[in-house]
Amino acid sequence: MPAGRLDPESLGGHISTELRINDRIRVPEVRLVGPNGETVGIVPTDQALKLAQEADLDLVEVAPMARPPVCKLMDFGKFKYEAAQKARETRRNQTNVIIKEMKLRPKIDAHDYATKKGHVTRFLKAGDKVKITIMFRGREQHRPELGFRLLQRLAEDVVELGFVESAPKQDGRNMIMVLGPHKKKSEAKVELKAAKETRAAERAEAEAEERAERTAANAGKPAAQKKERGRSENLDPEIEA
């Protein structure tokens, strides 16, 4: 081990972030809080432990840095379960910000513009940000107004789905604008899932109607008579039937 560096094991190991409960609380006295949040006051730790046992609860040190430490009477198992549930819900509601990118040329034709705009619309509907880059080449670099007007047009075309989060600005040979979605990622996911389920239900209903129509049409037709298969004739007279 390099000189001057302390060994964690010599300091008693890693510092635990786990709350101390019951017999692990070694201070002589604590500021006690009841199970319903009521303040009991400063009491000896032994007395606080006795109160916890009588109430069939745990004595939990919730503010160890206070003087004296603050302890609360609670069901520690239930507390840990509820904390884990809240943490899981928080992670579920967190959204990863994804920035999509779309590149255009200043003199883009109508068909390509419609295609690019369709992609931008899809990204915004999914709750993603979109970075729009106008790429200038050659003499186009002397006409930045072409790129600005194109970005402005695109922002107006998708105004119902997104807003200009970062106004157009020149960056070397490119001009960049960032569009942000009106809806959060989580909201967009819910709407897309609902729309997908609706389309699936409509498709299933249409298929059911088509099957019913075919069944009704076939019901009015007489059943096809099965042609009786006759005995094949022996074309070779030398072979006995």
KACORSUL-V320190 format. One record per pair of residues at least 24 apart in sequence whose ideal C-beta (glycine too) atoms are under 6 Angstrom apart, sorted by the first residue. I is the first residue (numbers start at 1). J is the second residue. D is the distance in Angstrom with one decimal. If there is no record, write none. Layout:
[[I:J:D] [I:J:D]]
This chain:
[[19:60:5.6] [19:61:5.9] [20:61:4.4] [21:58:5.1] [21:60:5.0] [21:76:5.5] [22:58:5.8] [22:59:5.5] [25:61:5.3] [27:69:5.7] [29:68:5.1] [30:68:5.4] [30:69:5.4] [30:71:4.2] [31:68:5.4] [31:70:4.8] [32:71:5.8] [33:72:4.3] [34:73:5.8] [35:73:4.7] [35:74:5.9] [95:185:3.8] [95:186:5.7] [98:128:4.8] [99:129:4.6] [99:131:5.4] [100:128:5.1] [100:130:4.9] [101:131:4.6] [102:130:6.0] [102:132:5.4] [103:133:4.7] [103:135:5.8] [104:134:5.5] [105:135:5.9] [106:134:6.0] [106:140:5.2] [106:146:4.0] [106:147:5.1] [117:157:5.8] [120:158:5.9] [121:158:5.9] [124:161:4.0] [124:162:4.3] [124:181:4.7] [126:188:5.4] [127:181:5.0] [127:183:5.7] [127:184:5.9] [127:185:3.7] [127:188:3.3] [129:180:5.3] [130:179:4.6] [131:178:5.3] [132:177:4.7] [133:174:5.2] [133:176:5.4] [134:175:4.2] [135:174:5.6] [136:173:5.1] [147:175:4.1] [151:177:4.6]]
